């Protein structure tokens, strides 16, 4: 009888975990570098623009992280159906995830739309708010595609296609840099 604590089991599980984890870690590093590059690009515009960029990104990240937490349910539910070889369940998880991405886009867009008013009430520097408004309003248009991309990535994670997630991240970088410019 084999123990779950045997060295061969531990090695096998470690290899499987790394096969799933390394592409996901790589995609997160790519996203981090992407934000860093965007910040460097904005820094060349001046101090107020850099301050506006920092303000916008910190608020934007706070909003999307909350909703990404909700979208992570797609990977959990699809992996459960995938493991049970329930193809219909896998399909339903994906469709429900897309519906969820679309449904949550509107409140996210509204939050980004009203944040400049909230910043005025919070007595932020008017020059920074003036620079930040176009950033906020331009990010509104990225929310729906971003949410759909997150749902697709979570679905791919759920069906153990993590390398595709990494390739999506790699492909997204030049597109995002173009739009940052």
DRENDO-1510 file (C-alpha; in Angstrom, 1 decimal, always signed):
<recs>
REC; n; res; u; v; w
REC; 1; UNK; +0.0; +0.0; +0.0 .
REC; 2; UNK; +1.4; +3.4; -1.1 .
REC; 3; UNK; +1.4; +6.3; +1.3 .
REC; 4; UNK; +0.3; +9.7; +0.2 .
REC; 5; UNK; +3.4; +11.0; +1.9 .
REC; 6; UNK; +5.8; +8.8; -0.1 .
REC; 7; UNK; +8.5; +10.6; -2.0 .
REC; 8; UNK; +7.3; +9.4; -5.4 .
REC; 9; UNK; +3.8; +10.8; -4.7 .
REC; 10; UNK; +5.2; +14.1; -3.5 .
REC; 11; UNK; +7.4; +14.4; -6.6 .
REC; 12; UNK; +4.5; +13.5; -8.9 .
REC; 13; UNK; +2.2; +16.0; -7.3 .
REC; 14; UNK; +4.9; +18.7; -7.3 .
REC; 15; UNK; +5.5; +18.2; -11.0 .
REC; 16; UNK; +1.7; +18.4; -11.8 .
REC; 17; UNK; +1.4; +21.5; -9.6 .
REC; 18; UNK; +4.3; +23.2; -11.3 .
REC; 19; UNK; +2.9; +22.4; -14.8 .
REC; 20; UNK; -0.2; +24.3; -13.8 .
REC; 21; UNK; +1.5; +27.1; -11.8 .
REC; 22; UNK; +4.4; +28.2; -13.9 .
REC; 23; UNK; +2.4; +29.5; -16.8 .
REC; 24; UNK; +0.1; +31.3; -14.4 .
REC; 25; UNK; +3.0; +32.9; -12.5 .
REC; 26; UNK; +4.5; +33.9; -15.9 .
REC; 27; UNK; +1.3; +35.6; -17.0 .
REC; 28; UNK; +1.1; +37.5; -13.7 .
REC; 29; UNK; +4.7; +38.7; -14.1 .
REC; 30; UNK; +3.9; +39.8; -17.7 .
REC; 31; UNK; +0.9; +41.8; -16.4 .
REC; 32; UNK; +3.1; +43.4; -13.7 .
REC; 33; UNK; +5.7; +44.3; -16.3 .
REC; 34; UNK; +3.0; +45.7; -18.5 .
REC; 35; UNK; +1.8; +48.1; -15.8 .
REC; 36; UNK; +5.4; +49.1; -15.1 .
REC; 37; UNK; +6.0; +49.9; -18.7 .
REC; 38; UNK; +2.8; +52.0; -18.8 .
REC; 39; UNK; +3.9; +53.9; -15.8 .
REC; 40; UNK; +7.3; +54.7; -17.3 .
REC; 41; UNK; +5.5; +55.9; -20.5 .
REC; 42; UNK; +3.3; +58.2; -18.4 .
REC; 43; UNK; +6.2; +59.5; -16.3 .
REC; 44; UNK; +7.7; +61.1; -19.4 .
REC; 45; UNK; +4.6; +63.4; -19.6 .
REC; 46; UNK; +5.2; +65.1; -16.2 .
REC; 47; UNK; +4.5; +65.0; -12.5 .
REC; 48; UNK; +0.8; +65.8; -12.6 .
REC; 49; UNK; +0.2; +63.1; -15.3 .
REC; 50; UNK; +2.2; +60.6; -13.2 .
REC; 51; UNK; +0.2; +61.5; -10.1 .
REC; 52; UNK; -3.0; +61.1; -12.1 .
REC; 53; UNK; -1.8; +57.8; -13.4 .
REC; 54; UNK; -1.0; +56.5; -9.9 .
REC; 55; UNK; -4.4; +57.6; -8.6 .
REC; 56; UNK; -6.3; +56.1; -11.5 .
REC; 57; UNK; -4.4; +52.8; -11.4 .
REC; 58; UNK; -4.8; +52.4; -7.7 .
REC; 59; UNK; -8.6; +52.9; -7.9 .
REC; 60; UNK; -8.9; +50.8; -11.1 .
REC; 61; UNK; -7.0; +47.9; -9.6 .
REC; 62; UNK; -9.1; +48.1; -6.4 .
REC; 63; UNK; -12.3; +47.9; -8.5 .
REC; 64; UNK; -11.1; +45.1; -10.8 .
REC; 65; UNK; -9.6; +43.0; -8.0 .
REC; 66; UNK; -13.0; +42.9; -6.2 .
REC; 67; UNK; -14.7; +41.7; -9.4 .
REC; 68; UNK; -11.9; +39.3; -10.4 .
REC; 69; UNK; -12.5; +37.6; -7.1 .
REC; 70; UNK; -16.1; +37.0; -8.2 .
REC; 71; UNK; -14.9; +35.8; -11.7 .
REC; 72; UNK; -12.6; +33.2; -10.1 .
REC; 73; UNK; -15.7; +31.2; -9.4 .
REC; 74; UNK; -15.6; +30.3; -13.1 .
REC; 75; UNK; -12.3; +28.3; -12.7 .
REC; 76; UNK; -13.6; +26.5; -9.6 .
REC; 77; UNK; -17.0; +25.5; -11.1 .
REC; 78; UNK; -15.6; +24.6; -14.5 .
REC; 79; UNK; -12.8; +22.5; -13.0 .
REC; 80; UNK; -15.3; +20.6; -10.9 .
REC; 81; UNK; -17.4; +19.9; -14.0 .
REC; 82; UNK; -14.3; +19.1; -16.1 .
REC; 83; UNK; -13.0; +16.7; -13.4 .
REC; 84; UNK; -16.4; +15.0; -13.4 .
REC; 85; UNK; -16.3; +14.8; -17.2 .
REC; 86; UNK; -19.5; +16.8; -17.4 .
REC; 87; UNK; -19.1; +18.5; -20.7 .
REC; 88; UNK; -22.6; +20.2; -20.4 .
REC; 89; UNK; -21.6; +21.5; -17.0 .
REC; 90; UNK; -18.3; +22.9; -18.4 .
REC; 91; UNK; -20.3; +24.6; -21.1 .
REC; 92; UNK; -22.8; +26.1; -18.7 .
REC; 93; UNK; -20.0; +27.4; -16.5 .
REC; 94; UNK; -18.4; +29.2; -19.4 .
REC; 95; UNK; -21.7; +30.7; -20.6 .
REC; 96; UNK; -22.6; +31.8; -17.1 .
REC; 97; UNK; -19.2; +33.3; -16.7 .
REC; 98; UNK; -19.7; +35.4; -19.8 .
REC; 99; UNK; -23.1; +36.5; -18.7 .
REC; 100; UNK; -21.5; +37.5; -15.3 .
REC; 101; UNK; -18.7; +39.4; -17.1 .
REC; 102; UNK; -21.3; +41.4; -19.1 .
REC; 103; UNK; -23.6; +42.0; -16.1 .
REC; 104; UNK; -20.8; +43.2; -13.8 .
REC; 105; UNK; -19.3; +45.5; -16.5 .
REC; 106; UNK; -22.0; +48.1; -16.1 .
REC; 107; UNK; -21.6; +48.7; -12.3 .
REC; 108; UNK; -17.8; +48.8; -12.9 .
REC; 109; UNK; -18.2; +51.3; -15.6 .
REC; 110; UNK; -20.4; +53.5; -13.4 .
REC; 111; UNK; -17.9; +53.4; -10.6 .
REC; 112; UNK; -15.2; +54.6; -12.9 .
REC; 113; UNK; -17.5; +57.3; -14.3 .
REC; 114; UNK; -18.3; +58.8; -10.9 .
REC; 115; UNK; -14.9; +58.5; -9.3 .
REC; 116; UNK; -13.7; +61.9; -10.5 .
REC; 117; UNK; -16.6; +63.5; -8.7 .
REC; 118; UNK; -15.8; +61.5; -5.5 .
REC; 119; UNK; -12.1; +62.7; -5.8 .
REC; 120; UNK; -13.3; +66.3; -6.0 .
REC; 121; UNK; -15.4; +65.8; -2.8 .
REC; 122; UNK; -12.3; +64.2; -1.2 .
REC; 123; UNK; -10.4; +67.4; -1.9 .
REC; 124; UNK; -7.8; +65.9; -4.2 .
REC; 125; UNK; -5.6; +68.3; -6.2 .
REC; 126; UNK; -7.8; +69.8; -9.0 .
REC; 127; UNK; -4.9; +69.7; -11.5 .
REC; 128; UNK; -4.4; +65.9; -10.8 .
REC; 129; UNK; -8.2; +65.3; -11.1 .
REC; 130; UNK; -8.2; +67.2; -14.4 .
REC; 131; UNK; -5.4; +64.9; -15.7 .
REC; 132; UNK; -7.0; +61.8; -14.2 .
REC; 133; UNK; -10.5; +62.3; -15.8 .
REC; 134; UNK; -9.4; +61.2; -19.3 .
REC; 135; UNK; -7.7; +58.1; -17.9 .
REC; 136; UNK; -10.8; +57.1; -15.9 .
REC; 137; UNK; -13.1; +57.7; -18.9 .
REC; 138; UNK; -10.8; +55.8; -21.3 .
REC; 139; UNK; -10.6; +52.9; -18.9 .
REC; 140; UNK; -14.4; +52.6; -19.0 .
REC; 141; UNK; -14.2; +51.2; -22.5 .
REC; 142; UNK; -11.7; +48.5; -21.5 .
REC; 143; UNK; -13.8; +47.1; -18.7 .
REC; 144; UNK; -16.1; +44.8; -20.8 .
REC; 145; UNK; -13.3; +43.3; -22.9 .
REC; 146; UNK; -11.2; +42.9; -19.7 .
REC; 147; UNK; -13.9; +41.1; -17.9 .
REC; 148; UNK; -14.5; +38.8; -20.8 .
REC; 149; UNK; -10.8; +38.1; -21.0 .
REC; 150; UNK; -10.7; +37.3; -17.3 .
REC; 151; UNK; -13.6; +34.9; -17.6 .
REC; 152; UNK; -11.9; +33.1; -20.5 .
REC; 153; UNK; -8.7; +32.9; -18.5 .
REC; 154; UNK; -10.5; +31.5; -15.5 .
REC; 155; UNK; -12.3; +29.0; -17.7 .
REC; 156; UNK; -9.0; +27.9; -19.2 .
REC; 157; UNK; -7.5; +27.5; -15.8 .
REC; 158; UNK; -10.5; +25.4; -14.8 .
REC; 159; UNK; -9.9; +23.0; -17.7 .
REC; 160; UNK; -6.1; +23.0; -17.0 .
REC; 161; UNK; -5.1; +24.9; -20.1 .
REC; 162; UNK; -2.8; +27.3; -18.2 .
REC; 163; UNK; -0.3; +27.7; -21.1 .
REC; 164; UNK; -3.1; +29.3; -23.2 .
REC; 165; UNK; -3.5; +31.8; -20.3 .
REC; 166; UNK; +0.2; +32.6; -20.5 .
REC; 167; UNK; +0.0; +33.1; -24.3 .
REC; 168; UNK; -3.0; +35.3; -23.9 .
REC; 169; UNK; -1.0; +37.5; -21.5 .
REC; 170; UNK; +1.9; +37.6; -24.0 .
REC; 171; UNK; -0.4; +38.6; -26.8 .
REC; 172; UNK; -2.1; +41.3; -24.7 .
REC; 173; UNK; +1.1; +43.2; -23.9 .
REC; 174; UNK; +1.8; +44.8; -27.3 .
REC; 175; UNK; -1.9; +45.6; -27.7 .
REC; 176; UNK; -2.1; +47.3; -24.3 .
REC; 177; UNK; +1.2; +49.2; -24.9 .
REC; 178; UNK; -0.3; +50.5; -28.2 .
REC; 179; UNK; -3.3; +51.8; -26.3 .
REC; 180; UNK; -1.3; +53.3; -23.5 .
REC; 181; UNK; +0.6; +55.3; -26.1 .
</recs>
